[in-house]
């Protein structure tokens, strides 16, 4: 009689493990979606930063040399 009890215990444990596995799969899918979203946001911010830098560089190039030199030296 101990065999069916052991088999029942093993079956119950396997079922719990399957439920946990499904939970982990869902969690992993959600985390993957978050990573994708954050990656897109990061790429967008990097692009915006690059555009802003280009605008600042263009403005610096338009400044007269006598004004631009102290600003560039101070920013280094």
Residue pairs with C-beta under 8 A, 6 or more apart in sequence:
60 68
60 71
60 72
61 68
63 71
